Amino acid sequence: MNLLDDFLVRAALAGLGVALAAAPLGCFVVWRRMAYFGEATAHAAVLGVALALGLGLAVMPAVLGAALLMALAVSAMTGRGFAMDTALGVMSHTALAAGLVAVTLLADVRLDLMAFLFGDILAVTRWDIVTIWGGAALVVALTAWRWPALLLSTLNPDLARAGGIDPRREELVLTLALAVVVAVALKVVGVLLIAALLVIPPAAARPLAATPEGMAAGAAGLGATSALGGLWAAFVFDTPTGPSIVCTAAVLFVLTSLVGGLRKRG
């Protein structure tokens, strides 16, 4: 029997792919305090799913396009005098509500809405794995290529401009990568939990890391541990897989925070 015929193996590969894609990007989300931005981008995915089903399009490109449009719309609103949190609040909840309404209006389409909201990692197919790992490879390659510029524009935008780096351009690169992560993570943890997977592993790695690169590597390791640990917990305790992955990440966050606190005291 082919190894990929085992649904648990496919689920594990999918979880690892999403963890590797989200980890380095999540570090920038944490450093830039963009957790709500990631959530807003994820909420747009529901609208993308509804549009894809209503128009007969492929789900993945539609979700990617909706996430990109959300990010660009928030950036445009912020530049027109709206505070970032206000723009995010308006666009995030509007996109989620519009997506949910649109889904209910699709009378001829049967849709498991819970799978999109909370993920359905146990139902991933071989093609899903290819898509997830392809997206992960794209995000990791893009982040590695732009790492120095992204890091400098995050830590000191004025110094970045002095060095010939456009912080606005780097923000667009980050936005593109975020949209890709949302698209590939949709099947694994769902719309409502994607932001948690972006934020919690990097936050858990922060107390243990001495360098930005160390934090990114630690976030990847903790994200992978969360994915595999959550999958194991869901299998053993018969709990929802997506929430189990996030709960595992939260436990790791508590543990690393305690370790970090002990290090400071020592």
N, C-alpha and C positions, 0 to 999 in steps of 0.2 A: 504493500500500500504506500502511495506517495505520502511523504511527510506532511505536505501542505494540505492533505485531505483531512487532517485532524483540526477541528475547529478551534481547539485551545492553542495549538501552535500558530494558527493564523491570527488569533486574537493577541497572542503574545508579541508576534512580529509587528502587528498594527500598533500596539501600545508603545513598543520600543521606538518605532518610527516617529510617532507623534512626540514622545518625550525628547528625542534628539532634536527635532525641529523646534520645539518650544523653548528648550533650555537656554541657548545663547540669546535668542530674541527676548525671552522673559527677563534676562538681566537688564536689558535696556528699558524694558517696561518698568522695572523696579527703580532703576536709577533715575529715570525721567518722571517717575510718579504718574505713569500712564495706565494704571490698572483699569480705570473706568473707560479709557479709550479702547482697550482690548475688549472689554465687555460690550461696548457699543458696536464695535466691528462684528463681534460674534452675533449680536442680536439681528443684525442685517441679514445674516445667513438664512433666517426663517423666511424673510421676504424673497430671498433668492431662490429658495426651494419652491415656494408658491409660484413664482414667475416661471421657473423651469417646468413645473408640472402643467401649469396652465397653457404655456406656449409650446409644449412638446420639446423642450430643450434638454440638453444634458445637465444634470444637477451640479456637478463640480464647477464648470465654467460659470454657471449662473450665480452660484454662491460666491465664487471669487470676484465676479463683477460687482455683485451687491455689496460685498465687504469693501472693495476699493471705492465705490461710489460713496459709501457711508463715511469712510476716512477723509475723502476729498471734500465732502459736504461739511464735515465738522471743521476742517481746516479753513474753509471759506467763511463759515459763520464766525469763527474765532477772529479772523482778520477783519471782520466788519464791525467790531466793537462788542461782540458778545463774549462774556467770560467763558473760559474753556469748560468749566463744570456745567454751566447753563446750556451751552451748545450740546455737550455730550448727553445731558439729561433729556433734552428735547428730542434729539435725533435717535438716541438709543431706544427709548420707550415707544416712540412713534413707529420705528421700524419693526420692533417686536410685535406691537399691537396690529399694525397693518399686515404683517406676515400671517399672524394667527387668524385674522379676519379673512384674508385672501384664501388661506387653506380651507376654511370652512365653506367657502363659496364654490370650491371645486367639486361639484356634485358628482361628476363622472370619474373622480379619482379617489381610490382608497389609499389612505395614508396613515401610517403609524406615527402620529405626532409625538408621542412620548420618546420614540427612538431618536427623533431629531433634537428634542429638548434635552434629553439626558444620555444620549448615545446608545449604541447597540453593538458593542465591540465583538460580541459572540457571533454576530451575523456577517462579519466582513468576508468578502470573497477574495480570490486570488487577484482579481483586477483591483480591488480596493487596496490590497497590500502594495501592488505596483504603484498605484497613485500616491499612497501615503509616503512610501520611501522615495519616490521621485520628487514629491514636494519637499520632503525633508532634506534631500540632497541639494535641491535648489536653494532652500533657505540657509542651510549651513554654508554652502559655497558663496552665496551673496553676502552673508554676515562676515565670513572670513575675508573676503575680498575688500569689503568696506570697513573692516574692524577698526583700523587706526582713525579713519575719518569719523566714523560713528562715535567712537569713544571720545575723541577730542571735542566734537561738537556737542556731546552730551555733558561733559565735565566743564567745558569753558567755551561757549559759543563765540565770545569776542576773540579769544586766542585762535580759534579755528578760522575765523574770518581773516585775521592777520596772516595766517599761514596759507591763505588761498583756498580754504574749504568753505563751501556754502552750507551752513547748517540747515537751511530750508531744503536743499537737495537731499541731504542725508535723512531728514525727516520723511521725505517722500520714499526713500529706499526702505526705511523702517516700516512705513505704511504698507508698501507692497509686500514685504515679508510677512507682516501681520495678517494680511488678507490671505496669503497662501497657507499659513498655519491654521487659520480659521477653517479654510476649505478642507484641509486634509484631516483636521481633528474632529470634524462634525460627526463622523460615524463612530468615533471612539468614545468621546465624553459628552457630546451634545452641546447645543448652543449655550445652555445655562451654566455649563461647567468649564468651558474653554478658558475663560479668563482666570479661573482658579489654577488650572494647569500651567498657565503662563506665569503666574505670580508666585505660587507657593514654593515650588522647587528652588527657584533663584533666591527667594527670601530665606529658605532653609539653608541654602549653601553660604549665604552671606557671613554668618558668624564664624565659619570655618575657613574662609578664604583670605589669603593675604594679598592677592592681586586680582584684577578684573578677569584675567584669563583663568585663574584658579576658580573664581566664582562660577564662570561659565561651565568649566569642566565638572565642578561639583554639582551644579544644577542639572547637568545631563545625567550624572550618575544617580542623583536623588530622584530625578524624574523617571528614569528607567526602573529604579527600585519601587517607586510608587505604582507604576503601571503593572509590573509583575506581581507586586504584593497585593494590590487591589484586585487583580484578576484571581489570584489564589484565594483571597478572602471571599470574593463573590462566589467562587466555586464551592468553597467549604461551607459557608454560612447561608448560601442561597439568597444573596442580597444583590441589588442592582449594581452592575459592574462599573459604570461611569462614576456614580457617587462613591463607590468603594475605593476607586483609584484616588479620588480627591481626599477622602478621609485618611487614606494611608499617607498621602503627602502631608496632610495636616499633622499627623502623628510624628512624622519625621521632622517637621518644622518645630514642634514642641521639644523634641529630643535635641536637635542641634542648637536651639536657643538656650536650653539648659547647659549644654556643653560649652557654648560660647560664654555664658555667664560665669561658669566655673573657671574658665580660662582667665577672664578678666580679674577675678578675685585672686587667682594664683599669681 
